[in-house]
Amino acid sequence: MSELAYQHAPIGMCMLDNRRIHIANKAFGEMFGISPEDCSGKSIAEFYASQEDFENFGEKVRAALEDSGRYNDERIMRRADGSLFWCRVRGKSLSPDNPFESGVWTFADLSEERPVVELTQREREVAILTCRGQTSKEIGLELNLSYRTVEEYRARLLRKFGARKLAELVAKLSGMPL
């Protein structure tokens, strides 16, 4: 019965061992455009928007898992056909001493609420930190950029998303109704 529930859950689920997919359910396969059987053994890096995202998120995920055993965020991921989409990611480590050794992860496609706008890696980082409520100065410190450079990235994001002010940009980035 539990195998049936796992395979037919309405959300993408997988078990990761050292950031490699051990097993994935049908919803995961449908979301990423690959059969669940073909996911087995693949690095989860294949589903990140970029290798740089995989590495950067890896550091943040490890820190959160070491701290609480859990992690969640919303990020851009990549389907097997190369198309990008917004995804809500949640995970729980099953091995507290080595957080990446084994874990359960869920993935929810946010495409209908949040369309993807073509962004550079740095624009994605600034967008994510902006949605977390960080000021330009805080973002600059975290990304090792000047306050002015962060403001330039935010201005680009405003243009790309057709937003007139920061609150409207955050609403569009987070999928909130305007």
C-alpha positions in Angstrom: 0.0 0.0 0.0 2.8 2.5 0.9 4.5 1.8 -2.5 1.2 2.5 -4.3 0.8 5.8 -2.4 4.4 6.8 -3.2 4.1 6.0 -6.9 0.8 7.8 -7.3 1.4 10.8 -5.0 0.2 14.0 -6.7 3.6 15.6 -6.1 7.0 14.7 -7.5 9.0 12.7 -5.0 12.4 11.0 -5.0 15.0 9.4 -2.7 18.5 10.8 -3.0 21.7 9.1 -2.0 24.7 11.4 -2.1 22.8 13.8 -4.5 22.0 10.9 -6.9 18.5 9.7 -7.5 17.8 6.3 -5.9 14.2 6.1 -6.9 11.6 8.6 -8.2 7.8 8.5 -8.5 5.6 9.0 -11.5 4.9 12.7 -10.8 8.6 13.4 -10.6 9.1 11.7 -14.0 6.2 13.6 -15.6 7.4 16.9 -14.2 10.9 16.5 -15.5 10.0 14.7 -18.7 11.8 11.5 -18.0 10.6 8.0 -17.0 11.0 7.3 -13.2 13.1 4.2 -14.1 15.5 6.3 -16.2 16.0 8.7 -13.2 17.6 6.0 -11.1 21.4 6.6 -10.7 21.3 10.1 -12.3 22.8 13.0 -10.4 20.2 15.5 -9.3 22.6 18.1 -11.0 21.0 17.2 -14.3 17.8 18.8 -13.2 19.3 22.1 -12.0 19.3 25.2 -14.2 23.1 25.2 -14.3 26.1 23.5 -12.7 26.7 26.7 -10.8 23.2 26.5 -9.3 23.9 22.9 -8.3 27.0 23.9 -6.5 25.6 27.1 -4.9 22.4 25.4 -3.7 24.5 22.5 -2.5 26.3 24.6 0.0 23.1 26.2 1.3 21.2 22.9 1.4 24.1 21.2 3.4 24.1 24.0 5.9 20.3 23.8 6.5 20.3 20.0 6.6 23.2 20.0 9.2 21.3 22.6 11.2 17.7 21.2 11.2 17.6 18.2 9.0 15.2 19.9 6.6 15.4 22.3 3.6 13.0 24.1 1.3 13.1 26.8 -1.3 11.7 27.8 -4.7 14.1 27.8 -7.6 14.4 27.4 -11.4 15.0 23.8 -12.5 15.5 22.1 -15.9 13.4 19.5 -17.6 15.0 16.7 -19.7 14.2 18.7 -22.8 16.2 21.6 -21.5 13.2 23.9 -20.7 13.3 25.8 -17.4 10.5 26.0 -14.9 10.0 27.3 -11.3 9.9 24.5 -8.8 9.2 24.3 -5.0 11.7 22.0 -3.5 11.5 20.4 0.0 13.7 17.8 1.5 14.6 15.9 4.7 17.8 14.2 5.5 17.6 10.6 6.8 21.2 10.6 7.9 21.9 13.5 10.4 25.7 12.8 10.5 26.1 13.0 6.8 23.1 15.1 5.4 23.5 14.2 1.7 23.9 10.4 2.4 20.2 9.8 2.2 17.1 12.0 1.9 13.5 12.3 0.8 12.7 15.2 -1.5 9.5 16.6 -3.0 9.2 18.8 -6.1 6.2 20.9 -7.1 5.9 22.5 -10.5 5.0 26.2 -10.2 4.9 26.9 -13.9 1.2 28.0 -13.9 1.8 30.5 -11.1 5.2 31.7 -12.1 6.4 31.8 -15.7 10.2 31.7 -16.4 11.8 34.8 -17.6 15.3 34.3 -19.1 17.7 35.4 -16.4 21.5 35.3 -15.9 22.9 33.3 -13.0 23.6 36.5 -11.1 20.1 37.9 -11.8 18.6 34.7 -10.5 20.6 35.0 -7.3 19.6 38.6 -6.8 15.9 37.8 -7.5 15.9 34.9 -5.0 17.5 37.1 -2.3 15.2 40.0 -3.1 12.2 37.6 -2.6 13.6 36.7 0.8 13.3 40.3 1.8 17.0 41.2 1.8 18.1 44.8 1.1 20.5 45.7 -1.7 23.2 46.1 1.0 22.5 42.6 2.5 22.5 41.1 -1.0 25.7 42.8 -1.9 27.4 41.4 1.3 26.1 37.9 0.6 27.1 37.9 -3.1 30.3 40.0 -2.7 28.9 42.8 -4.9 28.7 46.5 -4.3 25.4 48.0 -3.3 25.3 49.9 -6.6 25.8 46.7 -8.6 22.9 45.1 -6.8 20.7 48.1 -7.6 21.7 47.7 -11.3 20.6 44.0 -11.2 17.4 45.0 -9.6 16.7 47.6 -12.2 17.3 45.0 -14.9 14.9 42.6 -13.1 12.2 45.4 -13.0 12.5 45.9 -16.8 12.5 42.1 -17.6 9.4 41.5 -15.4 7.6 44.7 -16.4 7.4 45.9 -12.8 7.3 49.6 -11.8 8.5 49.2 -8.3 10.2 46.6 -6.0 7.0 45.4 -4.4 5.5 44.6 -7.8 8.7 42.8 -8.8 8.6 40.7 -5.6 4.9 39.9 -6.2 5.7 38.8 -9.8 8.7 36.8 -8.7 6.9 35.0 -6.0 3.7 34.3 -8.0 1.5 36.4 -5.8 -1.6 38.0 -7.4 -1.2 41.6 -8.2 
